Amino acid sequence: MSLAPWRPRLARALHHNRSLVYARYAQLATVRSNGQPANRTVVFRGFLDDTNQLKFITDDRSEKIAQIQAQPWGELCWYFPNSREQFRLLGALTIVQAQHSDAQFVQARQRQWQDLSDAARLQFTWPHPKQPRTDASHFVLPAPNPLEPLPNFCLLLLDPIQVDHLELRGDPQNRCLYDYHSENQSWTIASVHP
């Protein structure tokens, strides 16, 4: 698969906003089992090799795992303040755990673990998310092996099929829609009103 036509625009936005640490933070929406939306902030960890799949990390004990397993679709909303542009990326979500059937995904999971900071890896040793708070001693644990991911560490992949790019600079503003067509593995691009 060739790289999507929206990738250079997203790369440019990341470059123009590289001085802002929080520019790598985006909001990922999924659907709860009762049909209500669930939204949270995730940290962009790059693209999976030479694909259009965006990488994030998560703990398999988090609520989003069950949501994604039941309904494997999500939408990422990402705003870049310096360049004043927004990307909304709709696509299929893939959870990569240790026992995933795709060996390349399992290797990518291991590489991602090794690329994390010690502090980020340490968060996966903490008590179960959303359980009643315990004393601080439960958060002071030995550092995990930096080479082998903990069992609860997951690589989360978003494979976009639709991208909505809005540039808020300009008069009028610019908006472009990208749609992926699986039958011929191609993207269409439409310039639309903001």
N, C-alpha and C positions, 0 to 999 in steps of 0.2 A: 504494500500500500504506500502511495506517495504521501508526502506531508500535505496537510490541509492548507488551503489558501488563507485561512485565518491565523495560522501559526506565525507568520512574519509580523503581523499586526500585534499579536499578543507578546511576541518577543520584544518588539519595539516598546510597548507599554512597560514591560518589565525593566527594560534598560533605562527608560526615561524616569522610572520611579525607584531605581536601585538604591538611592540614598535613604529611602524610607523602609525601615525594617518591616513595618506592618503592611507594606504593599504586597507582601507574599501571603497575606491572610485573605481568605475569601469565605463566603458563606455558602454552605452546602445544605440544600433542602432535600428531605426525603419524606416518605409518608408513613405514619404510624399505622398499626393494625386496625385502629378504629376509623381510619380515613383522614384523620387530622394531620396537618403538616407538622414537620419537625425541622428545625433549622439550627445550625451550629457553625462556629468558625473553625476552619481547618487551615493548615499551613501547606502551601504548595511546595512540593519537594522535587519539582522538575518533571520532565517527560520520560516515559519508559523508552529507553533506547531511541531508535529512530521511528517512533510511532507518534500518533496523535493522542495517546493516552496520558492523562495527567496523573501524577502520583501524589498520594497523601498517606499518612499513617494513622492507625487507630488501634485501640485495645479491643480484643474480641469480647471483653466483658461489658462494653458500652452498649447502650440501647440501639445505636444506629446499626449494629450488626444484624440484629433480628429484623429491623425494618428493611434493610437491604436484602436480606435473604428472602423475605416475603414479597418484596416489591423492588427489584434490582434497578430502579431508575432514580435519577437524582438530577437536580439542577444546581449549578454553581453560579453565584452572582459575585462578581469581582469588580471593585471600583479602584481606579488608580487616580489619586488626588493630584499629583503633579501634572499629568497629561490630561486630566479631566475626561476620562473615558471609562465606560463600563462594558464588561463582557458578561453575557449570560450564556452558559454552556449546558445544554441538556444532553444527557446520554445515559448509557448503561454503566452500572457500577459493578466492579468485580472485587471481591474480597479474596486476598491471597494469604492463606494461612499455611502453616508448615506442611500439611498434608494435601495441598492443592495438586490437582492432576497434571498441571502444566509445569514441567521441570524448569522452563525458562522463567516463569513467574516466581517459582520458589527461589531460584538464584537471584532474581531481582529483589525479592524480599530480604534475602540475606545481605546483599550489597547495601540495601537501604538501611538496614540495622547497623551495619559497619560504618556508614556515613554519618550516623547520628552523633550528636555530642554526648558526653557522659551523662550530663544532666537530663537530656531527653530520654536516654535509655533507662535511667534510674526511675522515671515516672511509671514505667511498666512493672516495677516491683511494688508499687504502692497498693494499699487495700482496694478492694472492689469499688468501682465508681458508683456513686449515688447511694451507697449504704450509709447508715448512721455514722457520724464522725467519731473516730477513736482518738486516743491521745497521740501526741506528736511522735512517740517512740515507734509507732507503726510505719512512720515515713522515713525513718533512719535505718536503712538496710544496706548491706554490702552491694557494691557496684556489680551489675551483671556482666557476664562474659561479653566483651566487645565484638567477638567474632561470631558467636552463635546466638541468634535471636531467642528471646524468651517465648514460650509457647503461646502466650496471649498477644504477642505482637503481630499486627496485620499490616500488610501493604494494601492500600485501597486505590483502585484505578478507576478513573472516569474516562470513558470512551465516547466523546461527543458525536452526536448526529445532527445537532442544530446549534448554531452559535449566532447570537444577537450582539452586534458590536455597535455601541452608541458613543460618538464623540461629542462631548458637550461644549467643546470650543467651536467657534464659528457662528455665523448668522446667515443662513439657518444652520442648525447642527446637522451632522452627518450620521446616518444609521445604515448599517449593512447587515443583511441576513444571509447566513451560510447554511445550506441544507445538504446532508449527505444522502446519496441514493445508493443503497446496497446492491441493487440489481446490476448496476454498471460500475460500482465502486468509484463514484465521482461526486464532486461537490458542485452545487449551483450557488451563484452569488446574486443577490438582488439588493440594489440600492433603494431604500424606502424612506418615507417621511419619518422624521424623528417622533 
